[in-house]
Amino acid sequence: MEGKQLLKTLNEKEKAYVNLNLKNPKNGEYLLTVFHLIPARGLNILQAAAEVAAESSTGTTFKVKTETPFSREMNALVYKLDLKRNLVWIAYPWRLFDRPGNVQNILTYIVGNVLGMSQIKALKLLDVWFPPAMLEQYDGPSYTIDDMRKYLGVYGRPILGTIIKPKMGLTSAEYAEVCYDFWVGGGDFVKNDEPQANQDFCPYEKMVKHVKKAMDKAVKETGRKKVHSFNVSSPDFDTMIKRCELIRSAGFEPGSYAFLIDGITAGWMAVQTLRRRYPDVFIHFHRAGHGGFTRPENPIGFSVLVLSKFARLAGASGIHTGTAGIGKMKGKPEEDIVAAHNIQYFSATGHFFEQSWGKIPEKDSDAVKLASEDLAHHTILEDDEWRGVKKCCPIISGGLNPTLLKPFIEVMGNVDFITTMGAGVHAHPHGTRSGAKALIQACEAYQKGIDINEYASDHKELYEAIKFFSKKKKSKELKQAVKSERS
């Protein structure tokens, strides 16, 4: 059925949420979205799309007598269809959303009740576009990877980090000891794993105190600054703030600590609270739970790209974006790298939209210059931050090890990210310190343009890492081959 024929199937309520002749959707009035939609039995795609637009804006089950001419102006509008791919474009008047800059409120509309509607079999938000006038209302990041680079004195390479393993079970002192070993091995950045909190075997206050001592000692011995990302996710607002203040009052140098928040499970309000209360701190968005929405085989939810763009809008300094199939986590370059580039750059192409994060007209000469300088990896928006939303840093973890650093950099296409290897460091045959050295050596090989195996010939830690992880890889491939033959 063609679009014109589908229009004839709409009831009076549904017609109010469709305009396939919408002039200039990018006029600044609308937040734009693209959904993959499969209607429930008995409905065609336009009927189902109209019901989604209604439920996610002003509508309900039936047309009501209480609507007004003004309320109708707030209707979301289905403005485009791709019948072959089951795609629908919906425009949302962004005046619908809570002022000032409430990301939780937007998501309550566009991926809230609609994901549970009986009128759909599949509904996945694939891409979103924010108009410049809307960007003006939202925080965006304050403290960025550029600020972290200045603090660490690290340029021309990724920031090299780790996640302490085992993720749970170490005492506060044992945890700090592993931090110390990584830092003196040459690493830059250590993070709490996402479930770490105030467990009885690892009291939060003691953990903070011991990490501070371990960091001081490592800085003194190496002559290099270090950073630790503390999980401040909490059961309530007061406890979250108490943990932040505990860290700030522990004597850490500004720049040497970040606040990690489990953004999906703790919520967008927690993310934006941290951004607004602590604009001088790197806000680290861990996305635990995202797979329930983002996995490609899941027909309901939203994409990694959408999650990442909203994290930037909310003001996260960095968010985990996946290893693009290089590591253990589910993901492909067309998903993970597209998401990473869309939060890194001043302007980038997503799955359907080209998003400029500028708050000034795209064709303005200063906006064009910023986009050009950004692609050349120059630092932008330092003394002219009114011109756009600052960058959000991709944080890369999940099954990576020193042998996979260069392959990931090549897929990513740049080094403007933080990598946080867990077992890839701590499983080294000679322990964490040697694992950190192997990671540094792998990065040196990349920077010098030397094959990693050649570089390992006179770098024993890297040699042992290559030997160990290559053996593990071959063992895994063999098991998979046996399993495939049996099936």
KOLFIKE-843297 format. One line per 5 residues: number of its first residue (from 1); their letters; for each residue x, y, z of C-alpha. Coordinates in steps of 0.001 Angstrom, whole numbers. Each point is the difference from the previous one (the first is absolute). Layout:
// residues N
NUM = a = X Y Z; ...
END
This chain:
// residues 487
1 = megkq = 0 0 0; 1383 3459 -879; 92 2914 2418; -3096 1669 -1485; -1992 -3202 290
6 = llktl = 1197 -521 3589; -1281 3473 903; -3530 -1130 -856; 186 -2704 2690; 522 2445 2864
11 = nekek = -2728 886 2469; -665 3593 1081; 2347 -173 2977; 2860 -1535 -1989; -265 2598 -2785
16 = ayvnl = 952 2707 2495; 3412 -1673 497; 995 -398 -3658; 1320 2542 -2482; 1815 -1612 -2901
21 = nlknp = 365 3445 -1579; 1667 1656 2983; 2014 2903 -1372; 3596 291 1175; 39 -2262 3098
26 = kngey = 3467 1400 766; -1367 3498 560; 1015 -119 3668; -3474 -679 1372; 403 -3763 243
31 = lltvf = 2104 -2730 1517; 115 -2613 -2772; 27 -3778 396; 165 -3146 -2115; -1606 -3218 1272
36 = hlipa = 18 -3521 -1318; -3634 -996 433; -1918 -3204 -654; -3711 400 707; -2066 -2474 1983
41 = rglni = -2434 -2186 -1856; -2965 1911 -1387; 1832 3318 -473; 2062 1344 -2863; 3277 1833 616
46 = lqaaa = -1466 3515 -272; -2826 -776 2422; 2491 -1396 2505; 2364 2939 -528; -2827 2480 593
51 = evaae = -855 -1800 3247; 3651 205 1067; 128 3719 -813; -3177 580 1990; 1056 -2016 3050
56 = sstgt = 3440 1630 53; -1328 3556 -129; -3535 1287 720; -2311 -2886 -798; -1793 -2872 1676
61 = tfkvk = -2251 -2905 -1057; -2745 2159 -1512; -281 3580 -1163; -1029 2058 3027; -2284 3029 284
66 = tetpf = 2497 1879 2188; 2654 634 -2664; 525 3576 -1112; 1382 1636 -3148; 3251 602 1877
71 = sremn = 259 -3562 1365; -337 -1306 -3551; 3096 2017 -934; 1919 -2239 2432; -946 -3188 -1870
76 = alvyk = 2878 -2172 -1167; -236 -538 -3756; 846 -2993 -2161; 1583 1748 -2967; 1742 -2707 -2036
81 = ldlkr = -226 -3761 -682; 2281 -2642 -1477; -2344 -2916 -608; 2713 -2363 -1246; 2085 338 3173
86 = nlvwi = -2881 576 2444; 1360 3397 1001; -1997 2983 1228; 1145 3573 615; -1735 1885 2827
91 = aypwr = 449 3702 822; -498 1183 3598; -578 3691 781; 2788 414 2549; -2060 2499 1976
96 = lfdrp = -1685 -3136 1359; 3020 -734 2160; 653 1141 3550; 2054 3136 456; 2882 431 594
101 = gnvqn = 1647 -2857 -1832; -1554 -3132 1520; 1249 -3081 -1896; -2029 -2390 2141; -3137 1826 -1107
106 = iltyi = 818 -353 -3723; 566 -3734 338; -3211 -383 1987; -1783 1306 -3088; 1776 -1623 -2911
111 = vgnvl = 1031 -3386 1462; -2332 -170 2988; -3493 -1490 -124; 330 -570 -3750; 2342 -2956 534
116 = gmsqi = -2827 -1850 1741; -2802 793 -2443; -2190 -2839 -1266; -82 1599 -3466; 3637 -914 -739
121 = kalkl = 1970 -3231 -385; 3316 1833 -392; 941 3592 807; 3611 1091 149; 1260 3580 -19
126 = ldvwf = 2974 -64 -2393; 1046 3645 -230; -902 3422 1358; 738 3565 -1129; 161 3017 2300
131 = ppaml = -550 3485 -1509; 2426 2787 995; -2689 1945 1864; -647 -3054 2158; 3698 -629 697
136 = eqydg = 123 3432 1589; -2287 -1256 2792; 2192 -2962 1020; 3231 -233 1965; 2300 -2121 -2112
141 = psyti = 3353 -1024 1497; 2036 2449 2032; 3183 -1909 905; 1219 -1915 -3067; 2749 -2383 -1080
146 = ddmrk = 1920 3079 -1117; 42 1182 3624; 1110 -3448 1151; 2785 -12 -2588; 1280 3349 1312
151 = ylgvy = -5 -1313 3558; 1792 -3243 -913; 2280 1521 -2625; -1065 -2738 -2405; -303 806 -3715
156 = grpil = 101 -1893 -3279; -1253 -3267 1458; -3002 -1441 1840; -195 474 3749; 987 -3438 1266
161 = gtiik = -2087 -1321 2854; -1137 -3086 1838; -2947 -1402 1905; 1091 -1654 3221; -568 -3759 -68
166 = pkmgl = -1401 -2061 1537; -2880 2438 -212; -1154 -941 3501; 1577 -1653 3023; 3130 2066 615
171 = tsaey = 318 1900 3269; 583 3743 -71; 3742 -474 476; 202 -2769 -2621; -1877 2160 -2470
176 = aevcy = 2360 2943 551; 3007 -2318 -415; -1179 -1011 -3482; -526 3688 -883; 3552 717 1117
181 = dfwvg = 1446 -2852 -2054; -1760 1217 -3150; 1069 3590 509; 3673 -777 681; -79 -2271 -3057
186 = ggdfv = -729 3153 -2018; -3809 75 -213; -1972 3251 108; -3535 -755 1104; -1675 -2450 2399
191 = kndep = -3736 -494 463; -2243 -1732 2473; -1947 -2780 -1645; -3645 930 -402; -1405 -2008 2987
196 = qanqd = 2601 1226 2505; -1580 1927 2837; 192 -234 3806; 328 -3754 500; 837 -1299 3480
201 = fcpye = 3304 -1490 -1196; 974 3259 -1765; -1386 3020 1919; -351 2981 -2329; 1660 2516 2306
206 = kmvkh = 3039 -2231 516; 218 -757 -3710; 131 3734 -782; 2616 599 2706; 2219 -2875 -1152
211 = vkkam = -280 955 -3691; 1139 3520 887; 3091 -1385 1750; 730 -2396 -2860; -368 2799 -2558
216 = dkavk = 2310 2325 1937; 2666 -2681 188; -327 -886 -3679; 194 3668 -1071; 3106 515 2146
221 = etgrk = 1726 -3066 -1443; -920 540 -3664; -81 3780 -194; -3274 -307 -1924; -3538 1093 918
226 = kvhsf = -2675 -2687 412; -3817 -139 -39; -2486 -2195 1865; -3702 -270 -891; -2160 -675 3074
231 = nvssp = -3458 -1540 -298; -2361 2367 1821; -3217 -1814 -1018; -2092 -257 3147; -3378 -1004 1442
236 = dfdtm = -1056 3640 399; 950 3542 -923; 1511 873 3381; 2310 -3007 15; 1210 763 -3524
241 = ikrce = 887 3560 965; 1571 -1204 3260; 2298 -2312 -1980; 954 2812 -2371; 818 2295 2900
246 = lirsa = 1977 -2749 1742; 2213 -297 -3078; 371 3773 -370; 994 392 3643; 2488 -2910 -30
251 = gfepg = 2810 2219 -1262; 3 -993 -3660; 1422 2526 -2429; -2655 1504 -2321; 67 -2057 -3183
256 = syafl = 1228 -3186 1684; -3465 -1447 574; -3144 -639 -2027; -3552 -861 1074; -1355 -3177 -1565
261 = idgit = -3779 -352 -159; -1932 -3058 -1186; -2124 2137 -2286; -2626 -2558 -1024; -638 -1485 3438
266 = agwma = 585 3132 2093; -1875 2132 -2508; 390 3108 -2106; -847 2253 2938; 3108 -1289 1785
271 = vqtlr = 2124 667 -3111; -1259 3568 -381; 255 674 3730; 3694 -878 -66; 603 2105 -3105
276 = rrypd = -1679 3043 1546; 1458 -342 3498; 3539 -874 -1095; 815 1704 -3319; 3719 -250 827
281 = vfihf = -40 -3817 207; 84 -2620 -2767; -3463 -1660 59; 448 -3643 -1001; -3210 -1628 -1325
286 = hragh = 57 -3780 336; -2793 -1533 -2050; -697 -3217 1973; -3398 -1311 -1107; 101 1613 -3442
291 = ggftr = -105 -3339 -1822; -3652 -412 972; -698 2925 -2346; 2858 90 -2493; 865 -3543 -1108
296 = penpi = -723 -285 -3747; -2069 -3158 417; -2265 1755 2510; -2960 1420 -1992; -1017 2394 2800
301 = gfsvl = 2112 2876 1314; 2587 2362 -1445; 3426 -162 -1627; 3462 541 1484; 130 3180 -2080
306 = vlskf = -3147 1392 1621; 1224 -833 3515; 3367 1612 -673; -1454 3184 -1496; -2278 480 2989
311 = arlag = 2970 -510 2342; 1780 2863 -1763; -3128 2149 164; -315 -720 3743; 3593 1067 647
316 = asgih = 1874 -3262 495; 3736 508 -518; 325 -3547 -1280; -2111 -3094 -633; 854 -3606 -840
321 = tgtag = -671 -534 -3708; 1101 -3597 -625; 2956 -1736 -1614; -1465 -292 -3519; 444 -3779 -78
326 = igkmk = 3696 193 945; -663 -946 3636; -2480 -2298 1725; -3060 2223 26; -2708 -182 -2656
331 = gkpee = 445 2720 -2582; 1115 879 -3512; 1838 3017 -1450; -3157 1218 -1736; -1583 286 3449
336 = divaa = 2792 679 2516; 2306 2165 -2104; -2872 2064 -1405; -1083 651 3602; 3545 900 1050
341 = hniqy = 472 2459 -2868; -3364 1637 641; 973 901 3552; 3608 921 -829; -379 2395 -2862
346 = fsatg = -1520 3426 -507; -1920 -1456 -2945; -486 -3660 -937; -2243 -2242 -2073; -2173 -2483 1868
351 = hffeq = -2170 -2794 -1335; -2431 2474 -1596; 810 3540 1124; 3044 2200 -225; 218 1555 3448
356 = swgki = 1733 3298 519; 601 770 3661; 364 3677 -799; -2291 2552 1583; 698 2463 -2790
361 = pekds = -1092 -412 -3660; 1784 -2886 -1750; 1014 2229 -2906; 1463 2694 2245; 3708 357 -803
366 = davkl = 946 -631 3633; -2074 -3200 77; 1665 -1223 -3195; 3416 790 1474; -804 -1858 3227
371 = asedl = -1123 -3093 -1901; 3202 68 -2072; 2274 464 3013; -1811 -2769 1858; 592 -2510 -2808
376 = ahhti = 3677 1035 58; 27 -943 3718; 525 3524 1228; -1508 912 3336; -3137 2092 -508
381 = ledde = -2634 1829 2090; 2462 1145 2667; -432 3764 -133; -3184 4 -2107; -2116 -2677 1641
386 = wrgvk = -3209 1897 -759; 395 -1195 -3594; -737 -3656 644; -389 -3025 2254; 3353 -1327 1174
391 = kccpi = 1195 -3493 -862; -810 -3154 1941; 2763 -2593 241; -454 -3625 -1137; 1129 -2380 2747
396 = isggl = 1015 -3392 -1367; -49 -3196 2056; -987 -3640 -197; 2417 -2748 -973; 2836 2171 -1297
401 = nptll = 3675 -692 677; 3289 1565 -1192; -16 -2026 -3236; -3367 1522 -942; 869 3665 620
406 = kpfie = 1224 714 -3535; -2863 -1927 -1698; -2516 2045 1976; 1751 3318 -762; -122 -877 -3700
411 = vmgnv = -3725 -714 170; -641 3135 2068; 2038 2187 -2331; 1427 2154 2787; 1574 -179 3469
416 = dfitt = -2400 2362 1770; -1395 -2497 2506; 613 -1667 3357; 594 -3735 -32; -591 -1916 3233
421 = mgagv = 1381 -3521 -256; -793 -2366 2857; 1215 -3577 -419; 2026 1293 -2940; 2291 1520 2626
426 = hahph = -472 -2068 3164; 195 -3424 -1693; 3565 646 -1149; 2168 -2968 1046; 2109 2279 2202
431 = gtrsg = -2834 2019 1492; -1535 3464 -201; 3197 2040 -111; 1318 -1998 -2933; -3454 154 -1615
436 = akali = 96 3796 195; 3495 67 -1480; -1132 -2267 -2846; -2871 2393 -751; 2357 2993 -35
441 = qacea = 2415 -1879 -2265; -2792 -975 -2415; -962 3672 -197; 3630 1010 -577; 223 -2502 -2858
446 = yqkgi = -3082 1554 -1581; 1330 3551 409; 3358 -924 -1519; -1575 -1943 -2866; 1803 -3199 1000
451 = diney = -1632 -3424 -256; -1019 -1141 3467; 1839 -3321 -339; 3196 1746 -1053; -302 2467 2883
456 = asdhk = -503 -2892 2419; 3391 -1469 -881; 1689 2339 2496; -3008 774 2237; -545 -3045 2180
461 = elyea = -3364 1025 1484; -1526 452 -3439; 1573 -3241 -1178; -1610 -1909 2878; -3376 1693 -649
466 = ikffs = 40 -937 -3693; 962 -3563 853; -2707 -310 2673; -2908 1633 -1853; 820 -1680 -3322
471 = kkkks = -120 -3362 1756; -3346 874 1588; -1373 1151 -3363; 1034 -3240 -1728; -1559 -2033 2835
476 = kelkq = -3259 1928 -325; -60 -403 -3796; 612 -3749 369; -2882 -376 2465; -2298 1940 -2337
481 = avkse = 1008 -2186 -2951; -671 -3196 1993; -3343 1361 1155; -926 921 -3595; 882 -3503 -1267
486 = rs = -2092 -1646 2722; -3024 2152 -798
END
